[in-house]
Amino acid sequence: MTNKKALKGGEFLIRETEAQDIFIPEEFNEEQRMMAQTCKEFTDTQVIPNLDQLEKHDRELLKKMMKDAGDLGLLGIAVPEEYEGFGQNFVTSMLTTEEMGKGYSFAVAFSAHVGIGTLPILYYGTEEQKHKYIPRLASGEHVGAYCLTEAEAGSDPNSGTAEAVLTDDGKYYNLNGVKIWVTNGGVASIFIVFAKIKGDKNLSAFIVEKEWEGVGIGADEEKMGIKGSTTIQLYLDDVKVPVENLLGEQNSGFKIALNILNLGRIKLAGATTGACKATIDNALNYANERKQFGTFISSFGAIKHKLSEMAIRTFAVESLTYRASQNIDDAIESYIAEGMDKGKASLEGIRQYAIEASIAKVYGSEVLDYVVDEGVQIYGGMGYSAETPVERAYRDSRINRIFEGTNEINRMVTVGELLKRGMKGELDLITPAKAVAGELMGIPDFGSSSPGYFEAKHSTIINFKKSILMVAGAALQKYMEKFADEQEIIMNLSDMLIYTYAAESMMLRVEKLSNMYDEDTLSIYKDMLDVYFYDVAPLIHKFGIDAVNSFAVGDEHMGMLMGMKRFTKIAGVNVVAARRKIADQMIEANKYNL
């Protein structure tokens, strides 16, 4: 698709990726790092000191902080220069998202504004709409909000009842309805509202201004976490929306919503990466200061295990997130080179990697939940106190598995979209699936007796992929058009995909680092990779046999169980020594430094 023949979205399952073809965070240039540093300084000086006050629903403070972020240019990183932004690429915007992700609930307000609050207009708006709204959104003069969910329309947004009726003179739409869970709603002045035009089966999207008559802002919801972000119900009572504020084409709202959610999903993975690193730093600081039995708890093996595992999983999330982000950038550049305008190219690039975006969202949110939980545990009783940062991190993390489509929905998306592309002929899944089925009947190929380090890792990844193709192929043959009803099997396959993509991304990153670092420096990254492969192989095996046991019988059942065992076989690893080495490096530095 691109000049370096990058993989299409989802194609990682059936094609190998070369290490030199992925982007890794170690390759950020000085300008990108300076932007990240600006975000860090803003978070450290403006966000963290104000979190307690933000959590009291101080809307004026939140508006001021958003405006301050706009004055620094942080709200316009991805906005083109013609609309008074910085015009940076997707990977750069992801780096700033990661750094802002360390800002707890403010990170939610920030991400909602620069993502779902701004980009629908940037990508789908007319030139008049973009020139009218985008510069003021980029400056923080306006705060944006996204209004999709209704009480009876959550995971199925197209079932919403909000309705727009064209006035007799054709100049306005009368808009009525109630939207819930509107992030930034208490401070927003611009709302992207989804509603059906009377008589339509599909949603349309509208740009609505807060000051218009009939727009009602509800009270702030009292939430489990992210209390510093404002979440409200939006009431629309005969709001007159000028026809020129229809966003995109009539009936295209569902498409707009899905494409923007794809973007939000991978951006959420970037934010969770930053939050993971911040939590690890806090846990390290505490473990290096807290003494029990006359010694710092950071010297205890159980604590080292926790710290290292937090770091390994964070490294995996970071690896897959930036790999996918660069794929999106490459796709956008390719579409532009083919003559597509930048807005459409950006949308198509993001759509192309919807599978990877869902993987990143699920894995990032679940790793952050693990990291904050272990962070509380390292703090012990103090971790349960509202005086500590890990208590806030624990509460704030939980929403991420629900945001941007629940993790269950996103797991369904990864497999469903993969199979849909296979049926459309965009991906050839049948040929490799048949090859794996044939391989089960033949004599196993045990490969080289003494493969090199990365050769062995590549072989392991190939086998993980074979296990997925084996299970998916047999399940599809069994259930045919009813396969979509077998959600448990789909969940099993999705988890196999997620762990395989994470393991491959981590492997490719370490392999690329092998050309940048000496062997001594590289050794700790190999330790992380060895532990991760060792840990995920039995997980992939379990998900695979759970699926096989649910539908296969007789000889097919026995053959597939043997295949799963063969495809997930892994060499032993001294995980204690490896984890201690990883933890010791961070403990000495008193920060996440991997």
KEZAMAR-772438 format. One record per residue (C-alpha): x, y, z; residue in three letters. Coordinates in steps of 0.05 Angstrom, whole numbers, padded with zeros to 5 digits, always signed. Layout:
<pts>
XYZALA;...
</pts>
This chain:
<pts>
+00000+00000+00000MET;+00058+00047+00014THR;+00125+00054-00019ASN;+00155+00005+00032LYS;+00098-00044+00021LYS;+00069-00037+00091ALA;+00018-00087+00113LEU;-00055-00072+00105LYS;-00097-00069+00168GLY;-00103-00138+00197GLY;-00053-00167+00148GLU;-00003-00178+00205PHE;-00038-00245+00215LEU;-00017-00273+00148ILE;+00047-00235+00132ARG;+00112-00225+00168GLU;+00135-00155+00185THR;+00207-00133+00180GLU;+00236-00097+00240ALA;+00262-00040+00197GLN;+00191-00026+00173ASP;+00162-00007+00240ILE;+00169+00056+00281PHE;+00194+00052+00353ILE;+00192+00107+00406PRO;+00268+00109+00409GLU;+00266+00141+00340GLU;+00230+00205+00360PHE;+00268+00266+00336ASN;+00287+00327+00377GLU;+00228+00369+00355GLU;+00179+00314+00375GLN;+00213+00306+00442ARG;+00209+00381+00454MET;+00133+00378+00442MET;+00128+00321+00492ALA;+00169+00361+00542GLN;+00121+00419+00535THR;+00064+00372+00551CYS;+00102+00344+00610LYS;+00116+00413+00639GLU;+00042+00432+00631PHE;+00019+00368+00665THR;+00070+00376+00722ASP;+00057+00450+00735THR;-00015+00463+00715GLN;-00052+00397+00720VAL;-00025+00356+00779ILE;-00028+00414+00829PRO;-00101+00428+00810ASN;-00130+00358+00810LEU;-00163+00363+00879ASP;-00199+00427+00858GLN;-00217+00398+00790LEU;-00250+00339+00824GLU;-00298+00388+00858LYS;-00330+00401+00790HIS;-00296+00469+00782ASP;-00318+00484+00711ARG;-00285+00552+00709GLU;-00218+00521+00728LEU;-00225+00468+00675LEU;-00242+00520+00622LYS;-00181+00560+00642LYS;-00136+00500+00639MET;-00162+00482+00570MET;-00150+00554+00547LYS;-00079+00552+00576ASP;-00066+00488+00539ALA;-00092+00521+00476GLY;-00047+00581+00486ASP;+00013+00534+00488LEU;-00010+00501+00423GLY;-00026+00435+00456LEU;-00097+00432+00429LEU;-00074+00443+00357GLY;-00018+00391+00349ILE;-00056+00353+00295ALA;-00094+00413+00267VAL;-00067+00436+00198PRO;-00031+00502+00195GLU;-00085+00533+00151GLU;-00131+00527+00211TYR;-00079+00555+00259GLU;-00052+00490+00285GLY;+00017+00457+00283PHE;+00000+00406+00228GLY;+00039+00349+00260GLN;+00032+00277+00238ASN;-00005+00222+00274PHE;+00055+00193+00310VAL;+00072+00261+00339THR;+00001+00272+00362SER;+00004+00204+00395MET;+00067+00223+00433LEU;+00034+00285+00461THR;-00028+00243+00477THR;+00017+00196+00517GLU;+00049+00252+00556GLU;-00019+00285+00571MET;-00044+00216+00592GLY;-00006+00225+00656LYS;-00055+00280+00676GLY;-00110+00235+00706TYR;-00180+00262+00693SER;-00154+00324+00657PHE;-00126+00276+00605ALA;-00198+00254+00591VAL;-00221+00326+00580ALA;-00160+00341+00537PHE;-00166+00277+00494SER;-00241+00286+00484ALA;-00231+00357+00460HIS;-00173+00346+00412VAL;-00203+00281+00387GLY;-00277+00269+00384ILE;-00293+00343+00399GLY;-00251+00372+00342THR;-00235+00320+00289LEU;-00306+00307+00264PRO;-00307+00379+00239ILE;-00236+00376+00213LEU;-00247+00311+00175TYR;-00320+00319+00153TYR;-00334+00393+00155GLY;-00341+00441+00096THR;-00287+00493+00088GLU;-00335+00544+00117GLU;-00346+00501+00178GLN;-00272+00487+00187LYS;-00252+00560+00182HIS;-00308+00580+00229LYS;-00296+00530+00285TYR;-00227+00496+00281ILE;-00182+00556+00297PRO;-00223+00571+00360ARG;-00222+00498+00380LEU;-00147+00496+00370ALA;-00137+00558+00413SER;-00182+00535+00470GLY;-00231+00592+00459GLU;-00281+00536+00444HIS;-00284+00469+00479VAL;-00313+00412+00439GLY;-00358+00354+00460ALA;-00385+00293+00425TYR;-00458+00273+00436CYS;-00474+00203+00412LEU;-00500+00160+00469THR;-00573+00158+00491GLU;-00606+00121+00548ALA;-00629+00065+00503GLU;-00574+00071+00451ALA;-00504+00054+00477GLY;-00466+00001+00437SER;-00520+00007+00383ASP;-00519+00083+00371PRO;-00561+00078+00308ASN;-00621+00060+00351SER;-00622+00129+00382GLY;-00686+00170+00381THR;-00659+00241+00377ALA;-00692+00272+00316GLU;-00682+00330+00269ALA;-00740+00358+00227VAL;-00728+00405+00169LEU;-00768+00469+00176THR;-00817+00488+00122ASP;-00772+00544+00096ASP;-00714+00495+00090GLY;-00667+00539+00131LYS;-00664+00500+00196TYR;-00669+00432+00229TYR;-00711+00430+00292ASN;-00670+00384+00337LEU;-00699+00346+00396ASN;-00671+00293+00442GLY;-00629+00277+00503VAL;-00557+00255+00501LYS;-00522+00224+00560ILE;-00449+00214+00582TRP;-00427+00277+00546VAL;-00353+00286+00564THR;-00334+00360+00570ASN;-00408+00377+00567GLY;-00404+00425+00626GLY;-00351+00468+00594VAL;-00363+00457+00520ALA;-00388+00511+00473SER;-00389+00467+00411ILE;-00426+00400+00408PHE;-00423+00346+00354ILE;-00494+00318+00360VAL;-00518+00255+00325PHE;-00592+00249+00308ALA;-00636+00221+00253LYS;-00668+00268+00204ILE;-00742+00251+00204LYS;-00756+00193+00158GLY;-00683+00169+00155ASP;-00659+00101+00179LYS;-00588+00125+00195ASN;-00558+00180+00237LEU;-00535+00247+00213SER;-00488+00294+00250ALA;-00496+00367+00268PHE;-00453+00422+00296ILE;-00491+00454+00354VAL;-00471+00516+00392GLU;-00484+00520+00467LYS;-00514+00590+00464GLU;-00571+00571+00418TRP;-00641+00571+00447GLU;-00665+00503+00470GLY;-00596+00476+00489VAL;-00597+00453+00561GLY;-00536+00431+00601ILE;-00548+00382+00658GLY;-00512+00376+00724ALA;-00445+00341+00729ASP;-00452+00266+00737GLU;-00422+00237+00801GLU;-00375+00184+00775LYS;-00330+00130+00804MET;-00269+00162+00774GLY;-00246+00216+00726ILE;-00283+00264+00772LYS;-00243+00323+00746GLY;-00274+00317+00677SER;-00345+00342+00668THR;-00397+00292+00644THR;-00468+00315+00634ILE;-00534+00302+00599GLN;-00549+00348+00541LEU;-00622+00368+00530TYR;-00644+00390+00461LEU;-00712+00423+00459ASP;-00732+00449+00390ASP;-00661+00474+00377VAL;-00658+00510+00310LYS;-00596+00485+00275VAL;-00579+00522+00210PRO;-00577+00474+00151VAL;-00506+00495+00138GLU;-00488+00462+00205ASN;-00504+00393+00180LEU;-00437+00357+00186LEU;-00420+00313+00128GLY;-00476+00284+00085GLU;-00546+00266+00108GLN;-00548+00194+00133ASN;-00472+00192+00142SER;-00472+00201+00218GLY;-00462+00128+00234PHE;-00401+00126+00189LYS;-00373+00189+00221ILE;-00385+00161+00290ALA;-00349+00095+00275LEU;-00289+00128+00241ASN;-00280+00178+00298ILE;-00286+00121+00349LEU;-00230+00083+00313ASN;-00187+00144+00323LEU;-00208+00151+00395GLY;-00191+00078+00408ARG;-00118+00082+00388ILE;-00110+00150+00421LYS;-00136+00119+00485LEU;-00079+00068+00480ALA;-00030+00125+00477GLY;-00060+00158+00539ALA;-00059+00092+00577THR;+00015+00084+00560THR;+00030+00150+00593GLY;-00014+00134+00653ALA;+00022+00067+00661CYS;+00090+00100+00662LYS;+00067+00152+00713ALA;+00039+00098+00759THR;+00104+00058+00754ILE;+00144+00120+00773ASP;+00099+00132+00834ASN;+00105+00059+00855ALA;+00181+00061+00847LEU;+00186+00125+00887ASN;+00145+00095+00943TYR;+00181+00028+00943ALA;+00248+00064+00948ASN;+00225+00104+01008GLU;+00182+00055+01047ARG;+00217+00010+01097LYS;+00192-00054+01128GLN;+00233-00102+01171PHE;+00288-00051+01169GLY;+00297-00050+01094THR;+00267-00014+01034PHE;+00210-00054+01004ILE;+00240-00045+00935SER;+00291-00098+00955SER;+00237-00152+00964PHE;+00230-00203+00909GLY;+00154-00199+00910ALA;+00157-00124+00898ILE;+00208-00132+00843LYS;+00163-00182+00809HIS;+00106-00131+00809LYS;+00149-00073+00784LEU;+00180-00114+00728SER;+00113-00142+00705GLU;+00083-00072+00705MET;+00141-00050+00661ALA;+00140-00109+00613ILE;+00066-00100+00598ARG;+00074-00025+00591THR;+00131-00035+00542PHE;+00087-00082+00502ALA;+00029-00031+00498VAL;+00077+00024+00478GLU;+00108-00020+00424SER;+00042-00040+00391LEU;+00012+00030+00397THR;+00069+00065+00360TYR;+00074+00009+00309ARG;+00001+00019+00291ALA;+00006+00095+00294SER;+00062+00095+00242GLN;+00022+00047+00199ASN;-00034+00099+00200ILE;+00015+00155+00182ASP;+00044+00114+00124ASP;-00026+00099+00098ALA;-00046+00172+00101ILE;+00016+00192+00062GLU;+00002+00139+00011SER;-00070+00161+00000TYR;-00047+00234-00007ILE;+00005+00212-00058ALA;-00052+00180-00097GLU;-00088+00247-00100GLY;-00135+00242-00041MET;-00144+00305+00001ASP;-00113+00303+00071LYS;-00179+00299+00109GLY;-00205+00239+00070LYS;-00135+00208+00070ALA;-00132+00213+00146SER;-00200+00180+00153LEU;-00182+00124+00106GLU;-00115+00113+00140GLY;-00150+00107+00207ILE;-00204+00062+00179ARG;-00152+00017+00147GLN;-00124+00001+00215TYR;-00189-00006+00253ALA;-00169-00076+00275ILE;-00104-00053+00305GLU;-00139+00007+00337ALA;-00187-00040+00373SER;-00129-00085+00395ILE;-00092-00025+00422ALA;-00153+00001+00459LYS;-00168-00066+00492VAL;-00097-00083+00511TYR;-00078-00013+00534GLY;-00139-00006+00579SER;-00130-00075+00610GLU;-00055-00065+00621VAL;-00068+00001+00655LEU;-00120-00032+00700ASP;-00067-00084+00719TYR;-00013-00031+00730VAL;-00055+00013+00775VAL;-00080-00046+00815ASP;-00009-00069+00828GLU;+00009+00003+00843GLY;-00042+00004+00899VAL;-00016-00062+00924GLN;+00056-00037+00927ILE;+00032+00023+00969TYR;-00005-00026+01014GLY;-00054+00006+01062GLY;-00032+00075+01040MET;-00053+00058+00969GLY;-00125+00058+00993TYR;-00119+00129+01018SER;-00144+00187+00977ALA;-00079+00222+00995GLU;-00039+00179+00947THR;-00035+00185+00871PRO;-00047+00111+00860VAL;-00116+00115+00892GLU;-00136+00167+00840ARG;-00103+00127+00784ALA;-00141+00065+00805TYR;-00208+00100+00802ARG;-00193+00137+00738ASP;-00169+00075+00701SER;-00233+00035+00704ARG;-00272+00076+00653ILE;-00222+00060+00597ASN;-00250-00010+00588ARG;-00318+00022+00573ILE;-00297+00086+00535PHE;-00295+00085+00459GLU;-00336+00021+00455GLY;-00332-00031+00510THR;-00274-00080+00508ASN;-00325-00135+00491GLU;-00349-00096+00431ILE;-00277-00082+00410ASN;-00259-00156+00416ARG;-00317-00171+00370MET;-00293-00118+00322VAL;-00222-00147+00316THR;-00247-00215+00292VAL;-00309-00190+00256GLY;-00271-00138+00215GLU;-00216-00188+00199LEU;-00265-00239+00173LEU;-00305-00186+00135LYS;-00242-00164+00099ARG;-00227-00236+00083GLY;-00296-00246+00052MET;-00288-00183+00012LYS;-00221-00208-00016GLY;-00182-00152+00017GLU;-00143-00204+00056LEU;-00128-00275+00034ASP;-00143-00313+00097LEU;-00166-00377+00063ILE;-00099-00397+00032THR;-00058-00394+00097PRO;-00115-00426+00137ALA;-00116-00485+00088LYS;-00040-00490+00092ALA;-00044-00495+00168VAL;-00099-00548+00164ALA;-00055-00587+00116GLY;+00005-00579+00161GLU;-00033-00614+00217LEU;-00036-00676+00175MET;+00038-00676+00159GLY;+00103-00687+00195ILE;+00121-00627+00240PRO;+00177-00582+00215ASP;+00222-00571+00274PHE;+00265-00519+00237GLY;+00338-00505+00250SER;+00369-00542+00307SER;+00405-00478+00331SER;+00367-00417+00305PRO;+00391-00347+00322GLY;+00357-00308+00377TYR;+00310-00268+00333PHE;+00300-00324+00283GLU;+00273-00366+00340ALA;+00227-00310+00362LYS;+00200-00301+00292HIS;+00186-00376+00288SER;+00147-00371+00352THR;+00105-00314+00325ILE;+00091-00353+00261ILE;+00066-00410+00303ASN;+00022-00366+00345PHE;-00010-00341+00280LYS;-00019-00412+00256LYS;-00057-00428+00320SER;-00105-00371+00305ILE;-00115-00391+00233LEU;-00127-00463+00253MET;-00181-00447+00304VAL;-00214-00393+00261ALA;-00215-00436+00199GLY;-00245-00496+00234ALA;-00297-00453+00272ALA;-00319-00418+00208LEU;-00326-00485+00173GLN;-00368-00510+00231LYS;-00414-00451+00240TYR;-00413-00417+00172MET;-00460-00356+00170GLU;-00480-00368+00244LYS;-00408-00358+00268PHE;-00424-00286+00290ALA;-00470-00316+00344ASP;-00412-00354+00375GLU;-00387-00296+00417GLN;-00347-00339+00465GLU;-00305-00368+00409ILE;-00297-00299+00378ILE;-00272-00273+00446MET;-00222-00331+00449ASN;-00196-00314+00379LEU;-00193-00241+00395SER;-00150-00253+00456ASP;-00104-00297+00415MET;-00098-00241+00364LEU;-00085-00188+00417ILE;-00029-00226+00451TYR;+00002-00245+00384THR;+00002-00174+00359TYR;+00031-00149+00424ALA;+00085-00202+00425ALA;+00104-00189+00352GLU;+00105-00114+00362SER;+00150-00121+00423MET;+00196-00170+00385MET;+00203-00124+00325LEU;+00220-00065+00371ARG;+00274-00104+00407VAL;+00301-00130+00341GLU;+00306-00059+00315LYS;+00340-00038+00379LEU;+00392-00092+00366SER;+00418-00047+00310ASN;+00420+00014+00356MET;+00447-00013+00423TYR;+00507-00054+00444ASP;+00494-00124+00472GLU;+00499-00103+00544ASP;+00447-00048+00536THR;+00403-00094+00494LEU;+00404-00151+00544SER;+00350-00123+00589ILE;+00303-00114+00530TYR;+00316-00187+00511LYS;+00298-00205+00583ASP;+00232-00169+00576MET;+00218-00203+00510LEU;+00236-00272+00537ASP;+00190-00264+00597VAL;+00133-00237+00554TYR;+00137-00294+00504PHE;+00141-00345+00560TYR;+00079-00315+00593ASP;+00034-00306+00532VAL;+00047-00374+00500ALA;+00006-00413+00551PRO;-00048-00359+00549LEU;-00054-00366+00474ILE;-00056-00441+00484HIS;-00112-00437+00535LYS;-00155-00391+00493PHE;-00144-00437+00434GLY;-00163-00501+00469ILE;-00222-00468+00502ASP;-00248-00453+00432ALA;-00231-00521+00404VAL;-00264-00558+00462ASN;-00328-00519+00449SER;-00340-00543+00378PHE;-00292-00597+00354ALA;-00303-00672+00363VAL;-00268-00738+00347GLY;-00205-00739+00306ASP;-00211-00665+00289GLU;-00213-00649+00363HIS;-00151-00690+00379MET;-00113-00664+00318GLY;-00128-00591+00336MET;-00108-00601+00409LEU;-00042-00630+00385MET;-00035-00571+00337GLY;-00047-00521+00393MET;+00006-00555+00435LYS;+00055-00553+00377ARG;+00041-00481+00358PHE;+00047-00453+00428THR;+00108-00493+00451LYS;+00158-00447+00486ILE;+00227-00457+00517ALA;+00237-00448+00591GLY;+00259-00380+00618VAL;+00289-00362+00685ASN;+00236-00310+00698VAL;+00259-00295+00768VAL;+00329-00273+00746ALA;+00300-00235+00686ALA;+00248-00197+00727ARG;+00298-00180+00781ARG;+00345-00150+00730LYS;+00289-00108+00699ILE;+00265-00084+00767ALA;+00335-00069+00792ASP;+00349-00023+00733GLN;+00286+00018+00747MET;+00297+00017+00823ILE;+00367+00045+00814GLU;+00340+00100+00768ALA;+00278+00110+00812ASN;+00236+00116+00748LYS;+00210+00077+00688TYR;+00270+00081+00641ASN;+00258+00026+00590LEU;
</pts>
